[in-house]
Amino acid sequence: MLDNSKTLLAMLTVYRGSVNMVTKCNEAFTEMSGFSSSAIQNSQLSDKLVLAEDANYDSLDDLFNCALRYEDGVFCDAKLFNQFHYAVSVKLHCVYQGCDIFALYFSVSENKSIDPITKLPNGWALISRVNYLLENNRIALKNMVLLVLEADNFSAINFRYDYMVGDQYLTLLGEQLQFLLKSFGFVIRFSNAKYAILIEDNEDLPEPVLRKRIELICQNLCFALTKPIVISEQLAISKSFSIGVSSPGYQYHCYHSMQIAAETEKQKAKKYSINNYFIASPEPKEDFLRYKLIIESLPQAMSEEVIEVHYQPQYDMKTKVLVGLEALSRWTDATLGVIRPDIFIAITEDIGLHFEFDLMGV
């Protein structure tokens, strides 16, 4: 039997018995998939690999049967699940090596789960990880905590220096977050200078204990991120960070609600322009999604003067003389409909736009 384990391509060796069992992998495969060799060995191939819908083979057994007939093996498209359980599109080459052993060689044709700048997992990877855990009953939403972290005014780095410096900063920040979290959480980059950390409570800790642990993680992050990130000998950049956290131990009805809860708390932290964090209350707001949409729409509504200011006269009831005017704000959004003043005025306080709002209509 040939030993092709030194190839630069990612490779699995599979024993075709009652089940197709992975017997070993090479280093290139562990780098590509993120799995350790111990996690791969003795696992079923069907747990890690599925053929593409347009493949010329009906099943893995059909693929192996065809590979038996051709000395040079056969090729097809497939989906390989990485450590986030994201289905990476791959080109597969299957070669029979004798004694019911097959070698599978892989090259990646498309992987949307990796951020091209920082090489961190991205939002696709996060969603795949969460869905995999939920669908396989490995963990419940109440045992997940999401931290959303963002560098304040990141665009200033691109404007003051250039985009290459900005990309360096994002990469070094990602590396620092990975170092700080180590085995505590799964770090991903969403967009710009916004990152997320998924913490999985596999111990099923009581809510007070889990909350205390999350608070310590947030405090350590806030302290560590006070130090500037060194780009070069001549340049070190200091930024403040805002952190929002979903409610520890709370059973959200879906992942999206958990993300919105963390995003909402991050917006509260942003108005302070210092390293700060807020943790969501166990009692969620009436409608997280609507609240999030209002937050996103509010700055544009203010700049375009969509929020109307009406002046209600105030009279002295005895003299019937006009003594003043009361300013009343009214906002009707094309998508969200009528938004109550107590809601959007409170949001201006939360996200630090209250001064600009007070100047409207002046």
Secondary structure as UniProt FT lines:
FT   TURN            5..6
FT   STRAND          10..16
FT   STRAND          20..25
FT   HELIX           27..33
FT   HELIX           37..40
FT   TURN            41..42
FT   HELIX           45..47
FT   STRAND          49..51
FT   TURN            53..54
FT   HELIX           60..69
FT   TURN            71..72
FT   STRAND          74..81
FT   TURN            83..84
FT   STRAND          87..98
FT   TURN            99..100
FT   STRAND          101..110
FT   TURN            112..113
FT   TURN            116..118
FT   HELIX           123..135
FT   TURN            136..137
FT   HELIX           141..143
FT   STRAND          144..151
FT   TURN            152..154
FT   HELIX           155..160
FT   HELIX           163..181
FT   TURN            182..183
FT   STRAND          186..191
FT   TURN            192..193
FT   STRAND          194..200
FT   TURN            202..203
FT   HELIX           207..224
FT   TURN            225..226
FT   STRAND          229..232
FT   TURN            233..234
FT   STRAND          235..237
FT   STRAND          241..245
FT   TURN            248..249
FT   HELIX           255..270
FT   TURN            271..272
FT   STRAND          276..279
FT   HELIX           288..303
FT   TURN            304..305
FT   STRAND          308..315
FT   TURN            317..319
FT   STRAND          322..333
FT   TURN            334..336
FT   STRAND          337..339
FT   HELIX           341..350
FT   TURN            351..352
FT   HELIX           354..359
FT   TURN            360..361
//
